């Protein structure tokens, strides 16, 4: 039996009456790529928030609310969010919008909610999105969280291999394959420029599921560049700007294979155009 992500039903049944939180038909999306108006004021309040306004707690509750509202089968998503939170617990991330530094977990959580707002209801894709940086950044913490045994002085390649094996066993082979596809190779930056990263991304995003995870990651990373200090801004622009055209081409090529509503496809196009404009303005100012 599948347990819904909205854990409050299970833990606090008296707080969420069944008549309010019963399964609802999937709603269409408006130009902000979030569910249209609803009679539930809490859902409406979450929908009105931009992702960059949300801290980690707000993101978790917004995801739970959206999953319940849109009747998405959660599968392993809740567990993936818990595992990612613990794996990234000691990491932070430069944000530059509401705060200089955020807990790292806000990044994968934003990516999950962004995909839901596009209209992605694939629970495996959403779980892989939550886990997308765990093997790349924290394999030594991920392995014991998934029941494995740490090995002292383990080679990085072997550690990653064991981490993917644990994901496949604990979640599913498909989720492990998606996470592996979006994980940057250890050696991708050895040429001293962004070409290795670009080649890796271009090769990976031909698969629709991988495209969704990687594109949401790209939007979060490239879309944050304009908020950073100049030195960091220029460095990351050199990394992410070469990906604009490949993502544009892949989105056009994959089209309906992404299994998104038209509003979600439009949202992807609009995000690409916005990021492209941001980089053009950055070039003009330097």
C-alpha positions as CSV (number, residue, x, y, z in Angstrom):
1,X,0.0,0.0,0.0
2,X,1.3,3.5,-0.9
3,X,1.5,6.0,1.9
4,X,0.8,9.5,0.8
5,X,3.6,12.0,1.2
6,X,1.4,14.3,3.3
7,X,2.5,12.6,6.5
8,X,0.1,14.7,8.6
9,X,-2.8,12.4,7.6
10,X,-0.9,9.6,9.2
11,X,0.6,11.4,12.2
12,X,-2.1,14.0,12.9
13,X,-5.4,12.7,11.5
14,X,-7.5,15.1,13.6
15,X,-5.8,18.2,12.2
16,X,-6.6,17.4,8.5
17,X,-10.1,16.2,8.1
18,X,-10.6,13.7,5.4
19,X,-13.3,15.8,3.7
20,X,-10.7,18.5,3.1
21,X,-7.7,16.4,2.1
22,X,-9.3,13.8,-0.1
23,X,-7.8,13.1,-3.5
24,X,-8.5,15.8,-6.0
25,X,-8.3,15.8,-9.8
26,X,-5.1,17.3,-11.2
27,X,-5.3,21.0,-11.9
28,X,-4.0,23.0,-14.8
29,X,-1.1,25.4,-14.3
30,X,-1.1,29.2,-14.8
31,X,1.7,31.3,-16.1
32,X,3.5,31.1,-12.8
33,X,3.7,27.3,-13.2
34,X,1.8,26.7,-9.9
35,X,-1.7,25.3,-9.4
36,X,-4.5,27.6,-10.3
37,X,-6.7,29.2,-7.6
38,X,-8.1,27.0,-5.0
39,X,-10.6,27.3,-2.2
40,X,-7.9,26.3,0.3
41,X,-6.2,29.5,1.6
42,X,-3.1,27.6,2.7
43,X,-2.6,26.1,-0.7
44,X,-3.2,29.5,-2.3
45,X,-0.6,31.1,0.1
46,X,2.0,28.5,-0.9
47,X,1.3,28.9,-4.6
48,X,1.8,32.7,-4.3
49,X,5.3,32.3,-2.9
50,X,8.3,32.3,-5.3
51,X,10.8,29.5,-4.7
52,X,13.6,32.0,-3.8
53,X,11.4,33.3,-0.9
54,X,11.2,29.9,0.8
55,X,13.4,28.6,3.5
56,X,13.9,24.8,4.0
57,X,10.9,24.4,6.3
58,X,8.6,26.3,4.0
59,X,9.8,24.3,1.0
60,X,9.0,21.0,2.7
61,X,5.5,22.0,3.7
62,X,4.9,23.5,0.2
63,X,6.0,20.2,-1.4
64,X,3.8,18.2,0.9
65,X,0.9,20.5,0.3
66,X,1.4,20.3,-3.5
67,X,1.7,16.5,-3.5
68,X,-1.5,16.2,-1.6
69,X,-3.4,18.9,-3.6
70,X,-2.3,17.4,-6.9
71,X,-2.9,13.8,-5.9
72,X,0.6,12.7,-6.7
73,X,1.7,9.2,-5.7
74,X,4.6,10.0,-3.4
75,X,6.5,6.7,-3.8
76,X,9.9,7.2,-2.3
77,X,9.9,11.1,-2.4
78,X,9.4,11.7,1.3
79,X,12.3,9.2,2.2
80,X,14.5,10.8,-0.5
81,X,13.9,14.2,1.0
82,X,14.8,12.9,4.5
83,X,17.9,11.2,3.2
84,X,19.0,14.3,1.3
85,X,18.4,16.5,4.3
86,X,20.7,14.3,6.5
87,X,23.3,13.9,3.8
88,X,23.6,17.6,3.1
89,X,23.2,18.6,6.8
90,X,26.7,20.2,7.2
91,X,26.7,21.8,3.8
92,X,25.7,25.4,3.0
93,X,25.1,27.2,-0.3
94,X,25.6,30.8,-1.4
95,X,22.3,32.4,-2.2
96,X,22.6,36.1,-2.3
97,X,18.9,36.9,-2.3
98,X,17.3,36.9,1.1
99,X,20.5,35.6,2.9
100,X,24.1,35.2,1.9
101,X,24.2,31.6,3.0
102,X,21.4,28.9,3.0
103,X,21.4,25.4,4.2
104,X,22.3,23.3,1.2
105,X,19.0,21.3,1.3
106,X,17.1,24.3,0.0
107,X,18.6,23.7,-3.4
108,X,17.3,20.2,-4.1
109,X,14.0,21.1,-2.4
110,X,13.5,24.0,-4.7
111,X,14.3,21.8,-7.6
112,X,11.6,19.3,-6.5
113,X,8.9,22.0,-6.1
114,X,9.9,23.7,-9.4
115,X,9.2,20.4,-11.2
116,X,5.9,19.9,-9.5
117,X,5.0,23.5,-10.6
118,X,5.9,22.6,-14.1
119,X,3.4,19.7,-13.8
120,X,5.8,16.8,-13.2
121,X,4.0,14.0,-11.3
122,X,6.6,11.3,-11.8
123,X,7.5,10.3,-8.2
124,X,10.8,8.6,-9.4
125,X,11.9,11.8,-11.1
126,X,11.0,13.9,-8.0
127,X,12.8,11.5,-5.7
128,X,15.9,11.5,-8.0
129,X,15.7,15.3,-7.9
130,X,15.8,15.3,-4.1
131,X,18.9,13.0,-4.2
132,X,20.6,14.5,-7.2
133,X,23.7,15.9,-5.4
134,X,24.0,13.3,-2.6
135,X,26.4,11.0,-4.5
136,X,28.4,13.8,-6.0
137,X,28.8,15.7,-2.7
138,X,28.3,13.4,0.2
139,X,28.7,9.7,-0.8
140,X,30.5,9.0,2.5
141,X,27.3,10.1,4.4
142,X,24.8,8.7,2.0
143,X,26.1,5.1,2.2
144,X,25.5,4.6,5.9
145,X,22.2,6.4,5.7
146,X,21.1,3.7,3.3
147,X,22.4,0.8,5.4
148,X,25.9,0.5,4.0
149,X,29.2,0.3,5.9
150,X,31.8,3.1,5.5
151,X,35.2,2.0,4.3
152,X,38.2,4.0,5.4
153,X,40.3,5.5,2.6
154,X,37.9,4.2,0.0
155,X,38.7,5.3,-3.6
156,X,36.2,8.0,-4.7
157,X,35.1,6.0,-7.8
158,X,34.4,2.9,-5.7
159,X,32.5,5.0,-3.1
160,X,30.3,6.4,-5.8
161,X,29.7,3.0,-7.2
162,X,28.6,1.7,-3.8
163,X,26.4,4.7,-3.3
164,X,24.5,4.1,-6.5
165,X,24.1,0.5,-5.6
166,X,22.6,1.5,-2.2
167,X,20.2,3.9,-4.0
168,X,19.1,1.2,-6.4
169,X,18.5,-1.3,-3.5
170,X,16.8,1.2,-1.2
171,X,14.8,3.1,-3.7
172,X,14.8,1.6,-7.3
173,X,17.2,1.0,-10.1
174,X,15.5,3.7,-12.2
175,X,16.1,6.3,-9.5
176,X,19.7,5.2,-9.2
177,X,20.1,5.5,-13.0
178,X,18.7,9.1,-13.0
179,X,20.9,10.2,-10.1
180,X,23.9,8.6,-11.8
181,X,23.1,10.4,-15.1
182,X,23.0,13.8,-13.4
183,X,26.0,13.3,-11.2
184,X,29.1,15.1,-12.6
185,X,32.0,12.9,-13.4
186,X,34.9,13.3,-10.9
187,X,37.2,14.3,-13.8
188,X,34.9,16.6,-15.7
189,X,36.8,19.8,-14.8
190,X,40.3,18.6,-15.6
191,X,40.5,20.5,-18.8
192,X,40.5,23.7,-16.8
193,X,37.3,25.1,-18.4
194,X,33.6,24.4,-18.7
195,X,33.8,22.1,-21.7
196,X,33.9,18.9,-19.8
197,X,30.8,19.9,-17.8
198,X,28.9,21.0,-20.9
199,X,29.7,17.7,-22.7
200,X,28.5,15.7,-19.8
201,X,25.2,17.7,-19.6
202,X,24.5,17.6,-23.3
203,X,25.0,13.8,-23.3
204,X,22.7,13.3,-20.3
205,X,19.7,15.4,-21.2
206,X,18.7,13.5,-24.2
207,X,16.7,11.3,-21.8
208,X,13.4,13.0,-20.7
209,X,13.6,12.0,-17.1
210,X,17.2,13.2,-16.8
211,X,16.4,16.4,-18.7
212,X,13.8,17.3,-16.1
213,X,16.1,16.8,-13.1
214,X,19.0,18.5,-14.8
215,X,17.0,21.4,-16.1
216,X,15.5,22.2,-12.8
217,X,19.0,22.1,-11.4
218,X,20.2,24.4,-14.2
219,X,17.5,26.9,-13.5
220,X,18.3,27.0,-9.8
221,X,22.0,27.4,-10.5
222,X,22.1,29.7,-13.5
223,X,19.1,31.7,-12.2
224,X,21.0,32.5,-9.1
225,X,24.1,33.9,-10.8
226,X,22.8,37.4,-11.1
227,X,22.5,37.7,-7.3
228,X,26.1,36.8,-6.5
229,X,29.2,38.9,-6.1
230,X,31.0,39.9,-9.3
231,X,33.9,37.4,-9.1
232,X,31.6,34.5,-8.4
233,X,29.1,35.7,-11.0
234,X,31.6,35.7,-13.8
235,X,33.0,32.3,-12.9
236,X,29.6,30.7,-12.9
237,X,28.4,32.5,-16.0
238,X,31.3,30.9,-17.9
239,X,30.1,27.5,-16.6
240,X,26.4,27.8,-17.2
241,X,25.9,30.1,-20.2
242,X,27.2,27.5,-22.7
243,X,24.3,25.3,-21.6
244,X,21.5,27.6,-22.7
245,X,21.4,26.5,-26.3
246,X,21.7,22.8,-25.5
247,X,18.8,23.0,-23.1
248,X,16.8,25.0,-25.6
249,X,17.4,22.4,-28.3
250,X,16.7,19.5,-26.0
251,X,13.4,21.0,-24.7
252,X,12.3,21.5,-28.3
253,X,13.4,18.0,-29.3
254,X,11.8,16.2,-26.4
255,X,8.6,18.1,-26.3
256,X,5.7,15.8,-25.4
257,X,8.1,13.1,-24.2
258,X,8.6,15.3,-21.1
259,X,5.0,14.4,-20.2
260,X,4.2,17.9,-18.9
261,X,1.1,20.1,-19.5
262,X,1.5,22.9,-22.0
263,X,1.9,25.4,-19.2
264,X,4.9,23.5,-17.9
265,X,6.5,23.4,-21.3
266,X,5.9,27.1,-21.6
267,X,7.4,27.5,-18.2
268,X,10.6,25.8,-19.3
269,X,10.8,28.0,-22.4
270,X,10.3,31.1,-20.3
271,X,13.0,30.1,-17.8
272,X,15.4,29.5,-20.7
273,X,14.6,33.0,-22.2
274,X,15.0,34.7,-18.8
275,X,18.4,33.1,-18.1
276,X,19.5,33.9,-21.6
277,X,18.6,37.5,-21.0
278,X,20.3,37.5,-17.7
279,X,23.6,36.3,-19.2
280,X,23.3,38.9,-22.1
281,X,22.9,41.7,-19.5
282,X,25.9,40.4,-17.6
283,X,28.1,40.4,-20.7
284,X,27.0,43.9,-21.5
285,X,27.9,45.1,-18.1
286,X,31.5,43.7,-18.1
